[in-house]
Amino acid sequence: MSEGKKFKYYRRGQIIQVKFEPQTGYEIKGIHYAIVITKRDQPYIGTLTVVPLTSKSGNHLMSIGSCISDSVFLELLREKNYYYDLLLKTKIQAERIQKDDTTTLDELSQIGRDLKAYFDNIKYFDDLENKYKNIKKSSYANIYQITTIDKSKIVNPMNHLDPIKRIKAPDSVMDKIDKGIIEAFTQAKEKQ
């Protein structure tokens, strides 16, 4: 560990993409979404404990429903609507300015740049929808593959607009995962 190096902070329940490599034997491999289960991450800690997610069902997998895909697509819809709103307001402003003889070339250029930026962002969200369409309606937590990863294995979002960094599993899912981990890995009996 390098002294003084700061790492990104991740919240418990946050959804991240992880490159699970190198892989040996029956370990999960490839790029998968995962839920952060580290209780208290710190900027000076270079590791996180995660539970990998998959779209395939199985006896050893825990269903967490569609909360992840629902959250991603709701966030995408919110963001897209925000930029459609800005686009509409800017078009109305452009129409109003065109009738005004005192409008400068700089003002018109700025409106053109704004319109282009809004169109680009909307196209970007369309691309994200295509990227995330592979997130199936139902996700499954693979608690038997719980692992601690180096933060360098985290795949960064496409850019600052990517909603995945804001998606967090609901408390009910985290409680279910906690209970599953206790049942799978400890001798503890459930409290009556």
Backbone as CSV, one residue per row, in Angstrom:
resi,resn,N_x,N_y,N_z,CA_x,CA_y,CA_z,C_x,C_y,C_z
1,MET,0.848,-1.186,0.000,0.000,0.000,0.000,0.884,1.237,0.000
2,SER,0.576,2.178,-0.852,1.372,3.398,-0.897,0.859,4.381,0.149
3,GLU,1.793,4.934,0.904,1.449,5.856,1.977,0.807,7.123,1.430
4,GLY,-0.269,7.545,2.078,-0.893,8.800,1.728,-1.750,8.796,0.474
5,LYS,-1.820,7.679,-0.228,-2.635,7.648,-1.441,-4.108,7.656,-1.059
6,LYS,-4.874,8.494,-1.738,-6.308,8.565,-1.479,-7.060,7.796,-2.552
7,PHE,-8.034,7.023,-2.114,-8.879,6.251,-3.013,-10.288,6.815,-2.980
8,LYS,-11.050,6.467,-3.985,-12.441,6.881,-4.025,-13.188,6.196,-2.883
9,TYR,-14.154,6.896,-2.336,-14.975,6.386,-1.242,-16.228,5.730,-1.823
10,TYR,-16.600,4.574,-1.301,-17.811,3.870,-1.742,-18.718,3.637,-0.542
11,ARG,-20.013,3.807,-0.769,-20.999,3.624,0.290,-21.466,2.170,0.343
12,ARG,-21.782,1.700,1.529,-22.370,0.375,1.691,-23.671,0.327,0.887
13,GLY,-23.833,-0.714,0.086,-25.031,-0.856,-0.742,-24.877,-0.276,-2.131
14,GLN,-23.801,0.466,-2.368,-23.584,1.069,-3.688,-23.344,-0.029,-4.724
15,ILE,-23.866,0.186,-5.932,-23.669,-0.756,-7.031,-22.458,-0.290,-7.832
16,ILE,-21.531,-1.215,-8.057,-20.332,-0.910,-8.836,-20.124,-2.019,-9.865
17,GLN,-19.288,-1.732,-10.852,-18.875,-2.754,-11.812,-17.455,-3.155,-11.465
18,VAL,-17.216,-4.468,-11.428,-15.911,-4.978,-11.015,-15.376,-5.937,-12.073
19,LYS,-14.092,-5.823,-12.328,-13.410,-6.770,-13.214,-12.814,-7.857,-12.312
20,PHE,-13.516,-8.994,-12.229,-13.098,-10.092,-11.361,-12.027,-10.922,-12.061
21,GLU,-10.825,-10.385,-12.085,-9.684,-11.070,-12.690,-8.442,-10.699,-11.902
22,PRO,-7.429,-11.512,-11.802,-7.361,-12.856,-12.369,-8.294,-13.804,-11.619
23,GLN,-8.678,-14.842,-12.299,-9.626,-15.813,-11.766,-8.979,-17.182,-11.790
24,THR,-9.219,-17.952,-10.747,-8.744,-19.333,-10.737,-9.890,-20.250,-10.336
25,GLY,-9.900,-21.433,-10.904,-10.903,-22.433,-10.543,-12.323,-21.957,-10.749
26,TYR,-13.093,-22.025,-9.687,-14.526,-21.734,-9.772,-14.887,-20.304,-9.378
27,GLU,-13.887,-19.463,-9.202,-14.177,-18.073,-8.853,-14.911,-17.384,-10.000
28,ILE,-15.708,-16.412,-9.631,-16.412,-15.616,-10.639,-15.367,-14.892,-11.487
29,LYS,-15.646,-14.749,-12.774,-14.678,-14.064,-13.636,-15.400,-13.105,-14.569
30,GLY,-14.620,-12.186,-15.110,-15.165,-11.201,-16.033,-15.667,-9.969,-15.300
31,ILE,-16.363,-9.123,-16.050,-16.905,-7.883,-15.483,-18.339,-8.140,-15.043
32,HIS,-18.598,-7.879,-13.764,-19.928,-8.064,-13.183,-20.259,-6.863,-12.304
33,TYR,-21.553,-6.614,-12.153,-21.983,-5.651,-11.147,-21.822,-6.315,-9.790
34,ALA,-21.646,-5.498,-8.766,-21.495,-6.012,-7.406,-22.071,-4.987,-6.437
35,ILE,-22.447,-5.475,-5.268,-22.934,-4.605,-4.198,-21.822,-4.477,-3.161
36,VAL,-21.504,-3.243,-2.805,-20.505,-2.984,-1.763,-21.118,-3.357,-0.416
37,ILE,-20.428,-4.222,0.329,-20.929,-4.561,1.666,-19.990,-4.082,2.768
38,THR,-18.881,-3.474,2.383,-17.979,-2.881,3.374,-18.782,-1.900,4.215
39,LYS,-18.651,-2.046,5.526,-19.457,-1.235,6.436,-19.022,0.228,6.455
40,ARG,-17.725,0.449,6.563,-17.212,1.827,6.631,-15.982,1.950,5.743
41,ASP,-16.183,2.384,4.531,-15.047,2.591,3.634,-14.335,3.879,4.042
42,GLN,-13.061,3.936,3.742,-12.247,5.108,4.036,-11.423,5.457,2.804
43,PRO,-11.096,6.732,2.614,-10.317,7.120,1.434,-8.889,6.568,1.424
44,TYR,-8.390,6.101,2.576,-7.027,5.566,2.617,-6.997,4.037,2.579
45,ILE,-8.155,3.411,2.411,-8.230,1.954,2.307,-8.397,1.597,0.838
46,GLY,-7.534,0.748,0.329,-7.530,0.406,-1.098,-8.331,-0.828,-1.455
47,THR,-9.108,-1.359,-0.492,-9.901,-2.558,-0.768,-11.358,-2.353,-0.371
48,LEU,-12.222,-3.176,-0.954,-13.656,-3.197,-0.639,-14.113,-4.641,-0.602
49,THR,-15.077,-4.941,0.241,-15.699,-6.259,0.219,-17.016,-6.126,-0.535
50,VAL,-17.218,-7.034,-1.489,-18.383,-6.950,-2.374,-19.043,-8.316,-2.529
51,VAL,-20.309,-8.273,-2.914,-21.045,-9.471,-3.315,-21.361,-9.301,-4.794
52,PRO,-20.865,-10.215,-5.645,-21.142,-10.117,-7.082,-22.622,-10.338,-7.390
53,LEU,-23.081,-9.698,-8.458,-24.453,-9.868,-8.937,-24.429,-10.594,-10.275
54,THR,-25.496,-11.302,-10.553,-25.640,-11.984,-11.831,-27.101,-11.934,-12.258
55,SER,-27.337,-12.165,-13.536,-28.715,-12.193,-14.033,-29.245,-13.624,-14.102
56,LYS,-28.370,-14.587,-13.831,-28.773,-15.993,-13.904,-29.252,-16.463,-12.538
57,SER,-30.338,-17.218,-12.526,-30.844,-17.749,-11.264,-30.154,-19.070,-10.956
58,GLY,-30.215,-19.478,-9.718,-29.626,-20.746,-9.307,-29.919,-20.999,-7.843
59,ASN,-29.766,-22.252,-7.424,-30.075,-22.627,-6.039,-29.241,-21.866,-5.019
60,HIS,-27.998,-21.582,-5.344,-27.106,-20.921,-4.391,-27.138,-19.394,-4.517
61,LEU,-28.003,-18.882,-5.383,-28.078,-17.435,-5.605,-29.301,-16.849,-4.911
62,MET,-29.163,-15.634,-4.418,-30.238,-14.960,-3.700,-30.887,-13.911,-4.600
63,SER,-32.174,-14.054,-4.832,-32.893,-13.083,-5.664,-32.996,-11.748,-4.931
64,ILE,-32.651,-10.678,-5.634,-32.838,-9.339,-5.062,-33.844,-8.546,-5.894
65,GLY,-34.538,-9.253,-6.785,-35.588,-8.627,-7.575,-35.044,-7.679,-8.632
66,SER,-35.860,-6.707,-8.980,-35.511,-5.783,-10.069,-35.091,-4.409,-9.558
67,CYS,-34.751,-4.309,-8.276,-34.445,-2.993,-7.696,-33.284,-2.300,-8.398
68,ILE,-32.301,-3.057,-8.887,-31.141,-2.447,-9.534,-31.537,-1.890,-10.895
69,SER,-32.151,-2.731,-11.736,-32.536,-2.260,-13.073,-33.575,-1.145,-12.976
70,ASP,-34.511,-1.269,-12.039,-35.516,-0.213,-11.866,-34.846,1.114,-11.522
71,SER,-33.882,1.075,-10.614,-33.185,2.300,-10.199,-32.381,2.906,-11.339
72,VAL,-31.688,2.057,-12.101,-30.871,2.552,-13.216,-31.750,3.247,-14.242
73,PHE,-32.836,2.592,-14.646,-33.665,3.174,-15.696,-34.459,4.383,-15.210
74,LEU,-34.825,4.414,-13.940,-35.481,5.596,-13.385,-34.523,6.784,-13.389
75,GLU,-33.279,6.540,-13.001,-32.262,7.601,-12.997,-31.977,8.086,-14.419
76,LEU,-31.890,7.153,-15.372,-31.679,7.540,-16.776,-32.833,8.399,-17.279
77,LEU,-34.048,8.012,-16.950,-35.228,8.773,-17.370,-35.203,10.175,-16.771
78,ARG,-34.857,10.276,-15.485,-34.759,11.579,-14.819,-33.746,12.482,-15.524
79,GLU,-32.575,11.920,-15.790,-31.507,12.694,-16.426,-31.900,13.129,-17.837
80,LYS,-32.470,12.206,-18.584,-32.878,12.540,-19.952,-33.938,13.638,-19.950
81,ASN,-34.905,13.539,-19.059,-35.948,14.563,-18.960,-35.363,15.918,-18.590
82,TYR,-34.357,15.916,-17.735,-33.689,17.154,-17.354,-33.100,17.835,-18.593
83,TYR,-32.407,17.063,-19.429,-31.784,17.648,-20.624,-32.813,17.993,-21.697
84,TYR,-33.896,17.238,-21.795,-34.977,17.621,-22.709,-35.586,18.951,-22.270
85,ASP,-35.734,19.142,-20.953,-36.243,20.409,-20.417,-35.323,21.568,-20.788
86,LEU,-34.021,21.381,-20.563,-33.050,22.421,-20.917,-33.080,22.708,-22.413
87,LEU,-33.197,21.658,-23.199,-33.248,21.800,-24.651,-34.454,22.644,-25.064
88,LEU,-35.597,22.333,-24.503,-36.823,23.070,-24.822,-36.707,24.537,-24.401
89,LYS,-36.221,24.778,-23.187,-36.069,26.158,-22.709,-35.093,26.944,-23.583
90,THR,-34.014,26.298,-24.002,-33.016,26.972,-24.834,-33.567,27.252,-26.225
91,LYS,-34.364,26.338,-26.769,-34.989,26.579,-28.078,-35.955,27.759,-28.002
92,ILE,-36.719,27.834,-26.932,-37.649,28.959,-26.742,-36.860,30.257,-26.626
93,GLN,-35.766,30.215,-25.866,-34.906,31.396,-25.720,-34.320,31.794,-27.077
94,ALA,-33.905,30.818,-27.875,-33.322,31.098,-29.195,-34.349,31.761,-30.104
95,GLU,-35.586,31.275,-30.069,-36.643,31.877,-30.897,-36.913,33.313,-30.467
96,ARG,-36.906,33.558,-29.170,-37.144,34.898,-28.650,-35.997,35.833,-29.048
97,ILE,-34.772,35.346,-28.949,-33.593,36.160,-29.261,-33.520,36.493,-30.747
98,GLN,-33.948,35.570,-31.597,-33.892,35.814,-33.043,-34.720,37.032,-33.437
99,LYS,-35.755,37.327,-32.672,-36.616,38.477,-32.966,-36.033,39.775,-32.412
100,ASP,-35.031,39.659,-31.570,-34.431,40.816,-30.918,-33.231,41.298,-31.736
101,ASP,-33.251,42.568,-32.124,-32.171,43.134,-32.943,-30.890,43.395,-32.144
102,THR,-30.981,43.369,-30.823,-29.809,43.699,-30.007,-28.974,42.469,-29.628
103,THR,-29.362,41.306,-30.110,-28.644,40.069,-29.784,-27.269,40.065,-30.433
104,THR,-26.264,39.709,-29.640,-24.897,39.669,-30.167,-24.589,38.291,-30.749
105,LEU,-23.561,38.257,-31.557,-23.104,36.999,-32.147,-22.636,36.034,-31.052
106,ASP,-22.019,36.584,-30.008,-21.572,35.745,-28.884,-22.754,35.048,-28.209
107,GLU,-23.858,35.777,-28.023,-25.044,35.180,-27.400,-25.605,34.055,-28.265
108,LEU,-25.663,34.291,-29.572,-26.163,33.256,-30.490,-25.228,32.046,-30.506
109,SER,-23.931,32.305,-30.489,-22.952,31.209,-30.463,-23.097,30.376,-29.195
110,GLN,-23.311,31.060,-28.064,-23.471,30.348,-26.790,-24.719,29.470,-26.827
111,ILE,-25.794,29.978,-27.368,-27.024,29.181,-27.478,-26.777,27.961,-28.364
112,GLY,-26.059,28.152,-29.450,-25.721,27.028,-30.332,-24.899,25.972,-29.605
113,ARG,-23.922,26.417,-28.806,-23.097,25.468,-28.036,-23.941,24.737,-26.993
114,ASP,-24.839,25.492,-26.334,-25.717,24.865,-25.335,-26.609,23.804,-25.974
115,LEU,-27.217,24.149,-27.118,-28.089,23.189,-27.804,-27.319,21.929,-28.183
116,LYS,-26.106,22.121,-28.706,-25.289,20.961,-29.088,-24.970,20.105,-27.864
117,ALA,-24.610,20.741,-26.752,-24.281,20.001,-25.525,-25.488,19.203,-25.033
118,TYR,-26.680,19.812,-25.082,-27.881,19.109,-24.621,-28.200,17.928,-25.535
119,PHE,-28.084,18.134,-26.856,-28.297,17.029,-27.804,-27.287,15.909,-27.549
120,ASP,-26.024,16.275,-27.337,-24.982,15.273,-27.075,-25.285,14.479,-25.804
121,ASN,-25.733,15.174,-24.755,-26.059,14.484,-23.503,-27.244,13.539,-23.678
122,ILE,-28.244,13.967,-24.429,-29.403,13.099,-24.679,-28.966,11.863,-25.452
123,LYS,-28.094,12.057,-26.451,-27.576,10.908,-27.203,-26.776,9.994,-26.282
124,TYR,-26.011,10.590,-25.392,-25.236,9.807,-24.440,-26.158,8.940,-23.574
125,PHE,-27.284,9.519,-23.116,-28.218,8.744,-22.300,-28.884,7.641,-23.115
126,ASP,-29.102,7.883,-24.403,-29.590,6.808,-25.280,-28.566,5.671,-25.327
127,ASP,-27.287,6.029,-25.457,-26.219,5.018,-25.466,-26.170,4.254,-24.141
128,LEU,-26.354,4.975,-23.032,-26.363,4.316,-21.725,-27.530,3.341,-21.606
129,GLU,-28.692,3.732,-22.138,-29.839,2.822,-22.111,-29.492,1.526,-22.829
130,ASN,-28.788,1.633,-23.959,-28.358,0.426,-24.673,-27.371,-0.381,-23.840
131,LYS,-26.451,0.310,-23.165,-25.466,-0.386,-22.324,-26.167,-1.138,-21.196
132,TYR,-27.128,-0.483,-20.558,-27.769,-1.063,-19.385,-28.942,-1.975,-19.714
133,LYS,-29.297,-2.093,-20.986,-30.410,-2.996,-21.313,-30.047,-4.442,-20.989
134,ASN,-28.740,-4.712,-20.839,-28.303,-6.058,-20.466,-28.545,-6.367,-18.992
135,ILE,-28.849,-5.334,-18.211,-29.221,-5.593,-16.823,-30.628,-6.164,-16.875
136,LYS,-30.732,-7.394,-16.517,-32.026,-8.069,-16.574,-32.946,-7.509,-15.497
137,LYS,-34.228,-7.760,-15.679,-35.201,-7.290,-14.698,-34.891,-7.827,-13.305
138,SER,-34.497,-9.092,-13.214,-34.172,-9.667,-11.909,-32.669,-9.859,-11.785
139,SER,-32.168,-9.540,-10.614,-30.754,-9.757,-10.322,-30.645,-10.726,-9.152
140,TYR,-29.496,-11.383,-9.096,-29.251,-12.364,-8.043,-27.901,-12.078,-7.404
141,ALA,-27.875,-12.082,-6.071,-26.635,-11.872,-5.329,-25.973,-13.227,-5.110
142,ASN,-24.710,-13.319,-5.470,-23.959,-14.558,-5.309,-23.152,-14.467,-4.011
143,ILE,-23.848,-14.679,-2.876,-23.189,-14.486,-1.581,-22.057,-15.478,-1.343
144,TYR,-22.075,-16.608,-2.035,-20.990,-17.582,-1.869,-19.705,-17.127,-2.566
145,GLN,-19.796,-16.073,-3.355,-18.613,-15.512,-4.014,-18.213,-14.174,-3.377
146,ILE,-18.692,-13.919,-2.149,-18.298,-12.700,-1.442,-16.772,-12.618,-1.465
147,THR,-16.251,-11.445,-1.749,-14.798,-11.317,-1.866,-14.359,-9.890,-1.563
148,THR,-13.110,-9.768,-1.190,-12.505,-8.453,-1.004,-11.664,-8.171,-2.238
149,ILE,-11.893,-7.025,-2.834,-11.203,-6.654,-4.074,-10.336,-5.423,-3.857
150,ASP,-9.330,-5.281,-4.677,-8.557,-4.049,-4.737,-9.404,-3.036,-5.508
151,LYS,-9.426,-1.803,-5.073,-10.248,-0.786,-5.733,-9.841,-0.545,-7.186
152,SER,-8.635,-0.959,-7.552,-8.217,-0.800,-8.950,-9.002,-1.718,-9.889
153,LYS,-9.714,-2.707,-9.350,-10.523,-3.619,-10.171,-11.906,-3.050,-10.486
154,ILE,-12.218,-1.893,-9.923,-13.521,-1.277,-10.168,-13.489,-0.592,-11.521
155,VAL,-14.483,-0.915,-12.348,-14.603,-0.314,-13.676,-15.328,1.013,-13.499
156,ASN,-14.674,2.083,-13.902,-15.269,3.410,-13.738,-16.455,3.597,-14.665
157,PRO,-17.446,4.396,-14.227,-18.570,4.717,-15.111,-18.071,5.373,-16.396
158,MET,-18.902,5.327,-17.453,-18.506,5.872,-18.754,-18.063,7.328,-18.643
159,ASN,-18.792,8.126,-17.890,-18.384,9.505,-17.598,-19.196,10.027,-16.422
160,HIS,-19.073,11.307,-16.128,-19.717,11.871,-14.940,-21.241,11.814,-14.997
161,LEU,-21.836,11.605,-16.158,-23.291,11.540,-16.270,-23.846,10.141,-15.990
162,ASP,-22.990,9.131,-15.993,-23.425,7.743,-15.816,-24.119,7.582,-14.461
163,PRO,-25.359,7.088,-14.450,-26.113,7.015,-13.197,-25.677,5.900,-12.256
164,ILE,-24.889,4.933,-12.724,-24.572,3.767,-11.894,-23.907,4.174,-10.584
165,LYS,-23.147,5.259,-10.596,-22.452,5.676,-9.369,-23.413,6.201,-8.300
166,ARG,-24.656,6.484,-8.684,-25.643,6.978,-7.721,-26.623,5.897,-7.272
167,ILE,-26.494,4.692,-7.826,-27.447,3.627,-7.517,-27.003,2.897,-6.252
168,LYS,-27.951,2.705,-5.353,-27.682,2.036,-4.086,-28.790,1.015,-3.854
169,ALA,-28.416,-0.171,-3.392,-29.405,-1.202,-3.073,-30.237,-0.738,-1.880
170,PRO,-31.544,-1.010,-1.904,-32.395,-0.617,-0.772,-31.992,-1.349,0.518
171,ASP,-32.356,-0.772,1.657,-32.041,-1.380,2.952,-32.588,-2.799,3.058
172,SER,-33.765,-3.043,2.490,-34.361,-4.385,2.562,-33.471,-5.421,1.870
173,VAL,-32.843,-5.043,0.760,-31.929,-5.946,0.051,-30.664,-6.151,0.875
174,MET,-30.144,-5.080,1.461,-28.936,-5.200,2.277,-29.193,-6.089,3.496
175,ASP,-30.372,-5.950,4.111,-30.729,-6.808,5.246,-30.797,-8.271,4.816
176,LYS,-31.366,-8.516,3.654,-31.477,-9.880,3.122,-30.086,-10.471,2.856
177,ILE,-29.197,-9.665,2.287,-27.824,-10.124,2.019,-27.092,-10.394,3.335
178,ASP,-27.228,-9.485,4.312,-26.592,-9.693,5.621,-27.042,-11.015,6.234
179,LYS,-28.339,-11.251,6.209,-28.900,-12.486,6.771,-28.363,-13.705,6.009
180,GLY,-28.301,-13.614,4.683,-27.787,-14.715,3.872,-26.328,-15.019,4.168
181,ILE,-25.521,-13.975,4.370,-24.102,-14.162,4.690,-23.958,-14.845,6.049
182,ILE,-24.731,-14.402,7.024,-24.676,-15.010,8.359,-25.058,-16.485,8.282
183,GLU,-26.133,-16.797,7.565,-26.581,-18.189,7.434,-25.560,-19.041,6.683
184,ALA,-24.927,-18.474,5.657,-24.006,-19.247,4.821,-22.634,-19.456,5.465
185,PHE,-22.183,-18.513,6.277,-20.794,-18.559,6.729,-20.587,-18.629,8.241
186,THR,-21.657,-18.651,9.018,-21.464,-18.709,10.471,-22.336,-19.798,11.078
187,GLN,-22.078,-20.073,12.336,-22.879,-21.036,13.098,-24.000,-20.322,13.854
188,ALA,-24.068,-19.006,13.718,-25.038,-18.215,14.473,-26.456,-18.646,14.140
189,LYS,-27.252,-18.752,15.182,-28.670,-19.072,15.012,-29.433,-17.759,14.931
190,GLU,-30.478,-17.772,14.112,-31.295,-16.563,13.988,-31.982,-16.297,15.320
191,LYS,-31.974,-15.031,15.753,-32.607,-14.661,17.020,-34.112,-14.814,16.900
192,GLN,-34.686,-15.387,17.954,-36.144,-15.604,17.962,-36.859,-14.337,18.344
